[in-house]
């Protein structure tokens, strides 16, 4: 039985079922001492032998007429009455302010990224592998902003609507789409770093062939991760709208690849810094800025002329990124 606060498992007539205080009370009362963190649910045929005055649990008796009222009451057992001085208006104002702030930020980002995409698509002179990677990164940011707007529209369409108890296919699909956009965004940030590192390390490399692998990594890997998470969530933790991640093990299916991409990107960043410092300190460059400028001027549009001026393509890439 679900009483809008916690779930009571089936019991036989005469049995008493105990459950720990719902997680909701622990969120609003984090400083309270919870003596039985993982009590779970237990059956006790003799309710007179228990003293529930000093434990954070609630009990119900299964009678011939149905379930009895919870004892002690949630307010008494879970210590929520300690928050009589709590003013919900202040917290509501805070959440609304945060929501308004990130809505303005995402809206501004969406407009500017759309403008950038139009410019990159309009002028053919800007069509190159480097800008194609930038365009995919822009699309990932745009999808992330759109997914946030859709998620807020579904979950918080009505201010009084308690989204904690929403459990529809549409709502879960929106959360899957939202997580996919977030993971894709991080992976395209990783690809930006990987592409820059590859430019500096390899003198010549087939950019077009590499770009296909970038597409697979940027959009394919998040698809696999989020699909696996959705299947595991469906079979092992199909509760609510999938916007809460109480199961840490399942959450790491998405969180792990994101953290991994950030760590690898940081390593690539350190490698890029080291390579740039080494190039600036190399005897071939030796601070001869005029020769470097000459190489860039003559060889940028026609890289085959680089050899005539003893310029390496990796050096040109370093300067023209």
C-alpha positions in Angstrom: 0.0 0.0 0.0 1.3 3.5 -0.9 0.1 6.2 1.5 1.8 9.1 -0.4 4.8 9.0 1.9 6.1 5.4 1.9 5.2 1.9 0.7 3.8 -0.7 3.0 4.3 -4.3 1.9 1.5 -6.8 2.2 0.9 -8.4 5.6 -1.3 -11.0 7.2 -4.1 -10.1 9.6 -2.7 -9.4 13.0 0.8 -8.6 11.8 2.5 -5.3 12.4 4.8 -3.8 9.8 7.6 -1.2 10.6 9.3 1.0 8.1 12.0 3.6 8.6 11.1 7.3 8.2 10.7 8.2 4.5 13.6 9.8 2.7 11.6 13.0 2.4 11.9 13.8 6.1 15.6 13.2 6.0 16.0 15.7 3.2 14.1 18.4 5.1 15.6 17.5 8.5 19.2 16.6 7.8 20.5 17.5 11.3 18.2 15.0 12.9 19.8 11.9 14.5 18.5 8.9 12.6 19.1 5.8 14.7 18.0 3.2 12.3 19.2 4.2 8.9 18.6 0.9 7.1 15.9 -0.7 9.2 13.9 -1.7 6.2 10.6 -3.5 6.9 9.9 -6.1 9.6 6.9 -8.1 10.7 6.1 -8.3 14.4 3.1 -10.4 15.5 3.1 -8.9 19.0 3.0 -5.2 18.9 2.8 -4.9 22.7 6.4 -6.0 23.1 7.9 -3.1 21.3 8.7 0.4 22.5 8.7 2.8 19.5 9.2 6.0 21.6 12.9 6.3 20.9 13.3 5.0 17.3 12.8 6.7 14.0 10.3 4.2 12.6 6.5 4.2 11.9 4.3 1.1 12.3 0.9 0.0 11.0 -1.2 -3.0 12.1 -2.9 -5.2 9.5 -6.5 -5.7 10.8 -9.6 -7.3 9.4 -10.9 -3.9 8.6 -7.6 -2.9 6.8 -4.5 -1.0 7.8 -4.5 1.0 11.0 -3.4 4.5 11.3 0.4 5.0 11.4 1.9 4.9 14.9 3.6 7.0 15.9 2.5 9.6 13.4 5.0 10.7 10.8 5.3 14.1 12.4 6.1 12.6 15.9 8.3 9.7 14.7 10.4 11.6 12.1 10.9 14.9 14.0 9.4 17.1 11.3 7.7 19.3 13.9 11.2 20.7 14.7 10.7 22.7 11.5 7.7 24.7 12.7 9.7 27.9 12.1 10.5 26.9 8.5 9.1 29.4 6.0 8.5 27.7 2.7 8.1 31.0 0.9 11.8 31.8 1.3 13.0 28.5 -0.2 10.4 28.7 -3.0 11.8 32.2 -3.8 15.3 30.8 -3.8 14.5 27.9 -6.2 12.5 30.2 -8.5 15.4 32.6 -8.6 17.9 29.9 -9.5 15.5 28.5 -12.2 15.1 32.0 -13.7 18.9 32.5 -13.7 19.7 29.3 -15.5 16.8 29.8 -17.9 18.2 33.2 -18.9 21.6 31.7 -19.3 20.5 28.7 -21.4 18.3 31.0 -23.5 21.2 33.4 -24.2 23.5 30.4 -25.0 20.9 28.9 -27.4 20.4 32.2 -29.3 24.2 32.8 -29.7 24.9 29.2 -30.6 22.1 29.2 -33.2 23.7 32.4 -34.7 27.1 30.8 -34.8 25.7 27.6 -36.5 24.0 29.8 -39.2 27.3 31.5 -39.9 29.3 28.3 -40.1 26.7 26.6 -42.3 26.2 29.6 -44.6 29.8 30.3 -45.7 31.5 27.4 -47.5 35.0 28.8 -46.8 34.4 27.9 -43.2 33.7 24.2 -44.0 36.6 22.2 -42.6 37.1 19.4 -40.2 38.0 21.7 -37.3 34.8 23.7 -37.8 32.7 20.6 -38.2 33.9 19.5 -34.8 33.0 22.9 -33.4 29.5 22.7 -35.0 28.9 19.3 -33.3 29.9 20.8 -30.0 27.5 23.7 -30.6 24.7 21.3 -31.4 25.4 19.4 -28.2 25.2 22.6 -26.2 21.9 23.5 -28.0 20.4 20.1 -27.3 21.4 20.4 -23.7 19.6 23.7 -23.3 16.5 22.4 -25.1 16.4 19.3 -22.9 16.5 21.5 -19.8 13.6 23.5 -21.1 11.6 20.4 -21.9 12.4 18.8 -18.5 11.3 21.9 -16.6 8.1 22.1 -18.7 7.2 18.5 -17.9 8.2 18.4 -14.2 7.4 21.9 -13.1 4.6 23.0 -15.4 2.5 23.7 -12.3 4.1 25.2 -9.3 1.9 23.2 -6.9 2.5 19.9 -8.9 4.5 17.4 -6.8 6.7 15.8 -9.5 8.1 13.3 -7.0 5.1 11.1 -7.6 5.0 11.5 -11.4 5.7 8.2 -13.2 4.8 8.3 -16.9 6.5 7.0 -20.0 6.7 10.6 -21.4 8.4 11.8 -18.2 10.9 9.0 -18.2 11.7 9.5 -21.9 12.4 13.2 -21.3 14.8 12.3 -18.5 16.6 9.8 -20.8 16.8 12.5 -23.5 18.1 15.0 -20.9 20.9 12.7 -19.7 21.8 11.8 -23.3 22.3 15.5 -24.1 24.4 16.1 -21.0 26.7 13.1 -21.7 27.0 14.0 -25.4 28.0 17.6 -24.4 30.9 16.3 -22.2 32.1 13.9 -24.9 32.2 16.6 -27.6 34.3 18.7 -25.2 36.6 15.7 -24.9 36.7 15.4 -28.7 37.8 19.1 -29.0 40.7 18.4 -26.8 41.5 15.1 -28.5 41.5 16.8 -32.0 43.8 19.6 -30.8 46.2 17.1 -29.2 46.2 15.0 -32.4 47.0 18.1 -34.5 50.1 18.8 -32.4 51.4 15.3 -32.2 50.9 14.1 -35.8 52.5 16.0 -38.7 50.1 14.6 -41.3 46.9 12.6 -40.5 43.7 11.9 -42.5 41.3 14.4 -40.9 38.3 13.1 -42.7 38.8 9.5 -41.5 39.4 10.7 -38.0 36.3 12.8 -38.1 34.1 9.7 -38.6 35.6 8.3 -35.5 34.9 11.5 -33.7 31.2 11.3 -34.7 31.0 7.7 -33.4 32.6 8.7 -30.1 30.7 12.0 -29.7 27.2 10.7 -30.4 27.5 6.9 -30.2 29.2 6.4 -26.9 26.5 8.5 -25.0 23.8 6.5 -26.8 25.2 3.2 -25.4 25.8 4.6 -21.9 22.3 6.2 -21.6 20.6 3.1 -23.2 22.3 0.8 -20.7 21.3 3.1 -17.8 17.7 3.3 -19.0 17.4 -0.5 -19.2 18.9 -1.0 -15.8 16.7 1.7 -14.3 13.6 0.1 -15.9 14.3 -3.3 -14.4 15.9 -2.5 -11.1 14.8 1.0 -10.0 11.7 2.0 -11.9 10.4 4.6 -9.5 9.1 8.1 -10.0 10.2 10.0 -13.1 13.8 8.9 -13.0 14.9 12.3 -11.9 16.1 11.1 -8.6 19.2 8.9 -8.5 19.2 7.2 -5.1 20.8 4.0 -6.5 24.5 5.0 -6.7 25.5 1.9 -8.7 23.1 2.6 -11.5 23.9 6.3 -11.6 27.6 5.6 -12.2 26.7 4.0 -15.6 26.2 7.7 -16.7 28.4 9.4 -14.2 31.4 7.2 -14.8 31.9 8.0 -18.6 31.4 11.7 -17.9 34.0 11.7 -15.1 36.4 9.6 -17.3 36.1 12.0 -20.2 36.8 15.0 -17.9 39.9 13.3 -16.5 41.2 12.3 -19.9 40.6 15.8 -21.2 42.6 17.2 -18.4 45.5 14.9 -19.2 45.3 16.0 -22.9 45.3 19.6 -21.7 48.5 19.0 -19.7 50.0 17.3 -22.8 49.1 20.2 -25.1 50.7 22.7 -22.7 53.9 20.6 -22.6 54.0 20.3 -26.4 53.5 24.0 -26.9 56.3 24.9 -24.4 58.6 22.4 -26.1 57.9 23.9 -29.6 58.5 27.5 -28.3 61.8 26.4 -26.8 63.0 24.4 -29.8 66.1 25.8 -31.7 64.2 25.7 -35.1 61.8 28.3 -33.9 64.2 30.1 -31.6 62.1 33.2 -31.3 62.4 34.0 -35.0 58.9 35.5 -35.2 59.4 36.9 -38.7 60.2 33.5 -40.2 57.2 32.0 -38.4 54.9 34.7 -39.7 56.3 34.1 -43.2 55.5 30.4 -43.0 52.0 31.1 -41.8 51.4 33.7 -44.5 52.7 31.5 -47.3 51.6 28.1 -46.3 48.2 28.6 -44.5 46.1 28.3 -47.6 48.4 25.9 -49.4 50.0 23.6 -46.9 52.1 21.9 -49.7 54.3 25.0 -49.7 55.3 24.3 -46.1 58.2 22.2 -47.1 59.7 25.0 -49.2 60.0 27.1 -46.1 61.0 24.3 -43.7 57.7 24.6 -41.8 56.1 21.6 -40.2 52.4 21.2 -40.5 52.2 20.6 -36.7 53.8 24.0 -36.2 51.3 25.6 -38.6 48.5 24.0 -36.7 49.8 25.3 -33.4 49.7 28.9 -34.7 46.5 28.8 -36.8 44.2 27.0 -34.3 
